[in-house]
Amino acid sequence: MEKIRNFFKVDSNYQLLIINVVFAVTGTTALFATDYLLDFFSINYENYGASIYWLSRIIFIIPVYQVLLIIYGTIFGEFSYFWKMEKKTLCKIFSIFKKK
């Protein structure tokens, strides 16, 4: 259990449980929210085909997941943990577009 806590950089088993619950709830909610967004924009197999549908789904799910992760992290009292994680993720994403 110590290796898992070190991997997630948490101090207690309770904090590890909360973080895993936040990840689970966020992932599930992001999938449902993305379905609603795709329906709102009428993006489906029949209109655009499988490749456009899945590409759109992936493009929509990434920001939805990031926003929901901060929201649920705040609700569960782990805002600082998820905010650090969010900053690292954004730095990695922006480094892709940065000139080398």
C-alpha positions as CSV (number, residue, x, y, z in Angstrom):
1,M,0.0,0.0,0.0
2,E,2.9,2.3,0.7
3,K,4.0,2.1,-3.0
4,I,0.6,3.2,-4.2
5,R,0.5,6.1,-1.7
6,N,4.0,7.1,-2.9
7,F,2.9,6.9,-6.5
8,F,-0.1,9.2,-5.9
9,K,1.9,11.3,-3.5
10,V,-0.6,11.1,-0.6
11,D,-0.1,10.8,3.1
12,S,-3.0,8.5,4.2
13,N,-5.1,5.7,2.9
14,Y,-8.2,7.9,3.4
15,Q,-6.8,10.5,1.0
16,L,-5.9,7.8,-1.5
17,L,-9.5,6.6,-1.3
18,I,-10.9,10.1,-1.8
19,I,-8.6,10.7,-4.8
20,N,-9.6,7.4,-6.5
21,V,-13.3,8.2,-5.9
22,V,-12.8,11.6,-7.5
23,F,-11.1,10.0,-10.5
24,A,-13.9,7.5,-10.9
25,V,-16.7,10.0,-10.6
26,T,-15.0,12.4,-12.9
27,G,-14.4,9.8,-15.6
28,T,-18.0,8.6,-15.5
29,T,-19.4,12.1,-15.5
30,A,-17.2,13.2,-18.3
31,L,-18.4,10.4,-20.5
32,F,-22.0,11.3,-19.9
33,A,-21.4,15.0,-20.3
34,T,-19.6,14.4,-23.6
35,D,-22.6,12.4,-24.9
36,Y,-24.8,15.3,-24.2
37,L,-22.4,17.7,-25.9
38,L,-22.2,15.5,-29.0
39,D,-26.0,15.3,-29.1
40,F,-26.3,19.0,-28.7
41,F,-24.1,19.6,-31.7
42,S,-25.8,16.6,-33.6
43,I,-22.5,14.7,-34.0
44,N,-23.3,11.0,-34.5
45,Y,-22.4,8.1,-36.7
46,E,-25.3,8.8,-39.1
47,N,-24.4,12.4,-39.7
48,Y,-20.6,12.3,-39.8
49,G,-19.3,8.8,-39.7
50,A,-17.3,6.9,-37.2
51,S,-14.0,8.7,-37.6
52,I,-15.4,12.2,-37.1
53,Y,-17.6,11.0,-34.3
54,W,-14.7,9.5,-32.3
55,L,-12.3,12.4,-33.1
56,S,-15.0,14.8,-31.8
57,R,-15.6,12.7,-28.8
58,I,-11.9,12.7,-27.8
59,I,-11.6,16.5,-28.5
60,F,-14.7,17.2,-26.3
61,I,-13.8,14.8,-23.5
62,I,-10.3,16.2,-22.7
63,P,-11.4,19.7,-21.5
64,V,-14.6,18.4,-20.0
65,Y,-12.6,15.9,-17.9
66,Q,-10.1,18.6,-16.8
67,V,-12.9,21.0,-15.6
68,L,-14.8,18.2,-13.9
69,L,-11.7,17.0,-12.1
70,I,-11.2,20.4,-10.5
71,I,-14.9,20.7,-9.6
72,Y,-15.1,17.2,-8.0
73,G,-11.7,17.7,-6.4
74,T,-13.0,20.8,-4.7
75,I,-16.2,19.1,-3.6
76,F,-14.3,16.3,-2.0
77,G,-11.8,18.6,-0.3
78,E,-8.8,17.8,-2.4
79,F,-8.6,21.0,-4.5
80,S,-4.9,21.6,-3.9
81,Y,-4.0,18.1,-5.0
82,F,-5.9,18.2,-8.2
83,W,-4.9,21.8,-9.0
84,K,-1.2,20.8,-8.9
85,M,-2.1,17.9,-11.2
86,E,-4.0,20.2,-13.5
87,K,-1.0,22.7,-13.7
88,K,1.3,19.8,-14.6
89,T,-1.1,18.6,-17.3
90,L,-1.5,22.0,-18.8
91,C,2.2,22.6,-18.9
92,K,2.6,19.3,-20.8
93,I,-0.1,20.2,-23.2
94,F,1.3,23.7,-23.9
95,S,4.8,22.4,-24.2
96,I,3.6,20.5,-27.3
97,F,2.7,23.7,-29.0
98,K,5.8,25.7,-27.8
99,K,8.6,26.3,-30.2
100,K,11.7,24.3,-29.6
